[in-house]
Amino acid sequence: MENTHNFFMPKTNLIGVGSIKDLPNELLSWKLSKALIVTDKNMISFGWVEQVEKILKNLFIFYDIFDGVLHSNPTVSFVEDGLAYFPQELELRREYGLIISIGGGTNHDCAKGIAAVAANGGSIIDYEGYNKITKPAIPHIAINTSYSASEVTMFAIIKDESRKVKMSIASPNITPFISVNDPMFAVTMPERVTAASGIDVLGHAIESYVSTEASPISDSLALGAVKLVFDYLKRTYENGHDLEAREQMMFASVMAGMAFNNAGLGYSHALGHQLGGFYNQLHGDYEGILLPYVFEFNSPAVPEHKMLKLAAVMGVKANSKPEAMEKIADLFKKLAADIDIPDGLKKMGVQESDFDTLAQNALKDIAGLTNPRKGTLEDMINIYKAAM
């Protein structure tokens, strides 16, 4: 029986303290004339955009700056505002030879949307789902400042404000060409973003590890990421200028991103996306709250050897699958508490009256396609209730 595992990732990944200095060498052979920088005003005020501007100027590459990413959830309107930089009279609206996103996952996802629509036409809403982007997007370099892993994946999460739904868009054609993870760019990440995006790394790793499309490659990356998160996330949260911890968390994020980019995710992301669509708060906070409850729901479908291996990586001694599951879920909750993730959805303003709509939308989210245990509408509602 056929069972293929195709592995997608950026062509080049620059990682480590000072890695931004290697970017000019990557651009020398591109012979570019003009680039569009996609970012936000915070990145400009921190000076990170200026560093990239200097690189482009030294290479005689002209550029424009779109700084209209206004909050932490990328929206259809952000993408449309970015597309306004492209000449409307051209059928495919191409002028820029390169898009450079500077920031976290919001900026990268917005840039992916702009790059995809500029090359394929239509609206970003047309591409909700898997593999609907048929032509390669404008080449994209993602210079990262958080732990979203968007810089290494073929996924973009864009909020459709009219439906209050976070759309999952996936296609190899929107995978960035180059990712840059220089921890120096992460030292200005606020505590709350460090915590939320850091716990999201754990969600990426865990869900890819138990995914129906997991492979030995994705398992190795996921388990390595889990260990790094438990070793370094709390330390990074307590001291954002700890470059060693920042660097290790960037490795964890990239590893988990490469894992889920190829193995897929699960219900904690499908459920969390919908909360973000309704309530517009940090995705990682929802992830940190939901993960233990989704893990418990999925546990009957997780093979015992995988459960025990995960427990061992987390330093948990367990003699049986049920014991391992319980201790693992407890450690998820402890880590979330250590970095001040809210301890329930109620504290984030979630209303039980919205559960039915949220659950219906979650079941449509492509993030749930590789969840190891298939759930019903009632199951989704019960997970929300448990996480309150």
N, C-alpha and C positions, 0 to 999 in steps of 0.2 A: 504494500500500500504506500502511495506517495505521501511524503510529509516533508515539505521543503521549508527551509528557514533562510530567507533572504535578509542580508545584513546591510542596513543603510546608516550612513553617518557622513558628516562633512568631509570634504577631500583633505583638508588640513586643519589640525587643531593645535593652537598655540596655548600652552598651559604653563603657569609658574610665575614667580615674582620676576618682573621685568620682561615678560613675554611680548608686551606691546611693541618692544623695540625690534622684534623680528618681522613685524607686519610689512614694513617697506620692502623687504626682500621678496615677500610673497607677491607684492603688487607690481614689481618692476616689469615683469613680462606681459602684463595685461594690456598695456598701451591704451589706457583709458583717457577719455577727454572730460567726462563730467560724472559726478556722483551726487546722490541725494542722501543726506544724513537724516535718519529718523531718530528722534530723541525727545527729551522733555526738559523743562527749564531747570530742574534740579541738577541734571547732568551738566548743563551749561554752567551753572553757578559753582559747581564743585571743581570745574576746570578740566573735566575728562573730555569734553567735546573739543576744547582748544588743543589738547594733545593730538587728537586725530586730525584737526585742521592743519597743524604744522606738518604732519606726515604728507597730507595731500598737496599742500603748497610746495613742499620740497620735491615732489614728483610731478609738479605742474599739472595737477588734476583739478579742474574747476569743480565747484560744489555749491549746492544749496542746502539750507538747514530747515527741516520741518520739525518744529518743537511743539506740535499740537497734541502730544500724548498727555492728557490732563489729569488722569488718575490711574489707579492700579488695575483697572479692568478694561482691556482694549475693546473698543466698540466699532460698530459699522461706521458710525460718523467719523471716528478718528481715521479709519482707512479712506473714507471718501474725501476727507480734508487733505490727506496726503496725496491722493490721486489728482487733486486740483493743481498740483505742481507740474503735471504732465500736459503737453499741448493737446487740447480736446479734438483738434481736427484730424489727428492721426488715428487711423483705425485701431491700432494696437497701443497707441498713446506711449510709444517708446521714445525717450530722448536720453535718459540716463543709462550709462553702461553698467552702473553699479549702485546698489543700495547698501548703506552702512548703518546698522542700528547700534546705538550706544545706550546701555541701561540694562534693565532686567527683562523678565519674560514679557511684560506688557509691551515694551518697545519692540522686542524681537517679533512678537506675534503680529503687531501692527505692521511692521516692515514686511513680514511674509505676505500679509494680505495685500499690501500695496504692490509688492513685486509680482504677485500672482495675477491680480486684476489688470495691471499695466500690460502684461504679456498676453493675457487670455481674453480680456474684455469682459463686459457684463458687470455684475455686482458681486462682492464677496459672498453675499447670501446664496448665490448660485452654486457655491462650491462646498456647502455644508455636507459633511459625510466623508467617505473614504474614496480617494483616487478619482475625484471629479475634475481635477486640474490636469488637463491633457498636454499642455505645452510648458516647457521649462519656464519658471519665473525669471525675472531679471536677477542676475547674480547678486548674492547677498553675503555680506560679511557681518557677523554678529559679535560685537565687543561687549562682553558680559560683565555685570556688576552684582549679580545676585545668584541664587541657587535654583532657578526655575528649570534649567536644562533646555530651555527653548532654543538656545544657541546651537544645539547639536541634534535637534530632532526635526522630523517632517510634520509635526503637529502645530496648529495654531488654534488658539481658543479665542473666539471673537464674540462679544455680546451683541445680540440683536435687541436693541432697546425696545423696539415695537412689540416684541413678543416676551420680553423679560427672560430670554433664553440665552445661555452661553452655547454657541455653536462650536462643535468639534470639527475641525477641518484637517484632513490628513492626506498627504501626497508626497512621494519622494521628490516631486518637482519643486517643492518649497523648502527642501533641506538647504540650510546655508552652505556656501562653498567653503568658507573659512570661519572658524570660531576662535575667539581670543578670551582666555580666562586668566587675567593678570590680577592676583590678589590685591595689588595696590589700588585697583579700581573698586574694590569691595569695602575698603576701610570706612567709607562714608555711608555704608548701608545702615539705616536706623536699626535700633534693637528689635523693634516689632517686625520689620521686614526680614531681619536675620533669623528670628525665631520662626516666622511663618514659612519663609521659603526653605529654611533648613529642615523643618519637620516634613515639608513636602518632598524633600529628597528621600526621606525614609518611606513615605508613601509610594513614590516611584519604584524604589527598590523592592519593597514587599510585594506590591501588586504585580510587578514583572516576574518576580520569583515564583509566585503561585499561578501565574497565567497559563491558560491552555496552550499558548504558543511558546512557552519557555523552552530554552535549549541549554546545553552545557555552557555555551558562550554567555548567554544572558544571565544564567544562574551565577556564574563566576563573578560577573560584573556586579550583580545585585547584592550578593553576599559580601563582597568587598566594600561596597558602598554602605551597607548596614553597619559593618564594624567601624568604618570611619565616622559615621554619624554619631554613634554612641561614644566614640572616643573624643570627638572634637566639637560637636555642636554646642554643648553647654559652655565649653571653654570659649568658643567664638562669641557666643551670646554675652558672656560676662566681660569680655575684653575685645571689642571690635578691631583694635589695632594690633592684635596678636597675629602677625603675618603667617606664622607656621600653621596656626589653627585655620585661618582663612584659606590658606593654600590647600590644606587637607580637605576642607569642606568643598572646595571647588573640584578637587579630584573626585570626591564622593558624588557630587552633583553630576559631573560629566559621566561617571561610570553608571549611575542610576539612569541618566538620560539615555545613554546608549543601550542600556538593558530594555527600558520600556519602549524605546523607539522601534525595537525589533520584536519584542515579545508582547507588547500591549500592556494595558492597565486593567482596571476593574471597577467595582461598584463604588469604592470610596471616592474615586474621581468623578464617576458619572453622577453620583449624588451631590458631591461638592460643587460641581459645575453649576448645577441648578440653583443651589443656595446663592452662589455668586451672582447669577442672573437676576435673582429676586431682590437680594439685600445689599449687593455691591460692596462687600467687605473682602478682606484678604483671603484668597483661596486657601493658603496654607493653614490658616486657623481652622477652617472647616475640615481640612484634611486631618489635622492633628486630633480633632474631636471624633471624627467618624472612623478613623483607621482601626481602633481596637474592636469596634462593634462589627465592622465589615469582616475583619479577620476572624472573629468568632463565628460569624455566619458562614464563612467560606471553609472553616476548618474541616467539616466532614468530607470535603472534596480534595483536601491536601494530603498527599501520601505521607505515611508516618515517617519515612526516612527523610523527607524534605523538612518536615516539621522539626524533627530532632536535630538535623543539621543546622537549621536556622537558630534553634535554641543554643546550640554549641557556639556558634559565631557570636551570639549575644552574651555569652558567659553564663548561660542558664544550665543548671544540672537538672535533667528530667529523665525519668525512667519509662515514661509512657507518653503517647501523643496527647491525651487530655491534659496531663500535667504540664507538658511543654506549652500547649496552647494557652493555658491559663496564665502561666508565668510570663510568656511573651507579651500577651495583651496587657498585663500589669506593668511591664517595663515600658511599653508604648505610652501608657498613661503617666508613668512617673517622669519620663523624659519630657512629655508635654507640659507637665506641672512645673518642672525645673526651669523651663524657659517661658513660663507665664502664658502658655496657650490657654484661652478660656476653657473652663471645665464643663461646658455644656452648650448646646445650641441655644438654649433659652437665654443665656447671658449675651448672645449675639443678636438677640431680637427676633429670632425665628418664631413664627406663629404656627401652631398646629393646624389652623384653618387652611394653611397653604399646602399641607402635606400631600393631598391627593394630586394637585397639579404638579408639584415638585416631583413626586414619584413617577407620574406618567411621563414627564419630560426626561427623567433619569433613564427610564427603560428604552428611550429612543437614542440615547447618547452612545456614540460608537466606542467610547471608553469601556463600556460594559460588555462588549462583544467577546472579550477574552477572559472575563471573570470565570473562575473555575467552577462555580456553582450557579446555575441559572435561577434567578429569582422572579417572583411574581410582584404584582402591584402591592399586594398586602405585605410581602417581605420588605419591599422598599420603605413602605410606611412604618413598619415595625422597627427598622433600623433607625429611621429618623426619631421615632419615639424613644428608643433606647438611649440615643445620643443627646436627648434634651437635658 
